[in-house]
Amino acid sequence: MSEDDQGKPQRPDAPPGKRQQAVEKPAQQKQAIEQYQRAIALQYDGKRAPQVTASGSGQLAEEIIALARASGVPLYENAELTEMLAALDLGEQIPHELYVIIAQIIALAYKISGKAAPL
């Protein structure tokens, strides 16, 4: 890498005008990922619809994910579903429109963990 007149690193293989963009792009992508990271935790007891027990973004999302991993809770990634669930309040049950997808995810989580699902 070379430097421009302001001392910023430049990729020598990038065409003029594109060099700075090439250097900044990974940092911008990382910032965008961090800005939109979100986590939702659901509780299901087999008697009522699953409900939101934790919701957060950024550092709080990382803490929710870390706690789930430490507790052996299977994780499922789906950005669109996460955004829909993030609109719910803590303690709120999932809407009817999400029953099928959430039921499939819960069934998969129980299968992966080797536990019997509550009936």
C-alpha positions in Angstrom: 0.0 0.0 0.0 1.1 3.5 -0.7 0.0 6.8 0.9 -1.8 9.8 -0.6 -0.8 13.5 0.1 -2.7 13.4 3.4 -0.9 10.3 4.6 -3.9 7.9 4.2 -3.1 4.4 2.9 -4.0 3.7 -0.7 -4.3 0.5 -2.6 -1.8 0.8 -5.5 -3.9 -1.4 -7.8 -7.0 0.7 -7.4 -7.7 3.3 -10.2 -7.4 7.0 -9.2 -10.4 8.2 -7.4 -11.3 4.7 -6.2 -8.3 4.2 -4.0 -9.8 5.8 -0.9 -13.1 4.1 -1.3 -11.3 0.7 -1.5 -9.6 1.5 1.9 -12.8 2.7 3.6 -15.2 0.1 2.4 -14.4 -2.7 5.0 -14.7 -0.2 7.9 -18.0 1.1 6.5 -19.4 -2.4 6.1 -18.4 -3.3 9.7 -20.1 -0.2 11.0 -23.3 -1.0 9.0 -23.3 -4.6 10.4 -22.8 -3.4 14.0 -25.5 -0.7 13.6 -28.1 -3.2 12.5 -27.2 -6.1 14.8 -30.3 -7.1 16.8 -31.3 -10.0 19.0 -34.6 -11.2 20.3 -35.2 -14.0 22.9 -38.5 -15.9 23.0 -40.0 -18.0 25.8 -42.3 -20.9 25.0 -44.0 -22.9 27.8 -46.3 -25.1 25.6 -49.4 -23.5 27.1 -49.5 -20.1 25.4 -48.0 -18.5 22.3 -44.3 -17.7 22.6 -43.5 -14.3 24.0 -40.6 -11.9 23.8 -38.4 -12.1 26.9 -35.5 -10.0 25.7 -34.8 -7.6 22.8 -31.9 -5.4 22.0 -29.5 -4.0 19.4 -25.8 -3.4 19.4 -24.0 -4.2 22.7 -27.2 -5.4 24.3 -27.8 -7.8 21.3 -24.3 -9.2 21.8 -25.0 -9.8 25.5 -28.3 -11.5 24.7 -26.5 -13.8 22.2 -23.6 -14.5 24.6 -26.1 -15.4 27.4 -28.0 -17.7 25.0 -24.8 -19.4 24.0 -23.6 -19.8 27.6 -27.0 -21.3 28.5 -26.9 -23.8 25.6 -29.9 -22.1 23.9 -29.9 -22.7 20.1 -29.6 -19.6 18.0 -31.5 -18.9 14.7 -30.6 -16.0 12.4 -33.2 -14.3 10.2 -32.9 -10.6 9.9 -36.5 -10.1 8.5 -38.1 -12.1 11.3 -35.9 -10.4 13.9 -37.1 -7.0 12.7 -40.8 -8.1 13.0 -40.2 -9.5 16.5 -38.3 -6.3 17.5 -41.6 -4.4 17.0 -43.1 -6.3 19.9 -42.9 -5.2 23.5 -41.3 -7.3 26.2 -43.8 -9.9 27.4 -45.9 -9.6 24.3 -46.9 -12.8 22.6 -46.0 -13.3 19.0 -48.7 -12.4 16.5 -50.8 -15.2 14.7 -49.1 -14.4 11.4 -45.8 -15.7 12.8 -47.1 -18.9 14.5 -46.0 -21.3 11.7 -42.5 -20.0 11.3 -41.9 -19.7 15.0 -43.3 -23.2 15.6 -40.9 -24.5 13.0 -37.9 -22.8 14.6 -38.9 -24.0 18.1 -39.3 -27.5 16.8 -35.9 -27.4 15.3 -34.4 -25.9 18.5 -35.8 -28.8 20.5 -34.6 -31.4 18.0 -31.1 -29.9 18.0 -30.9 -29.8 21.8 -32.3 -33.3 22.2 -35.0 -32.2 24.5 -38.7 -33.0 24.3 -40.9 -30.1 23.3 -43.7 -29.1 25.8 -47.1 -30.1 24.6 
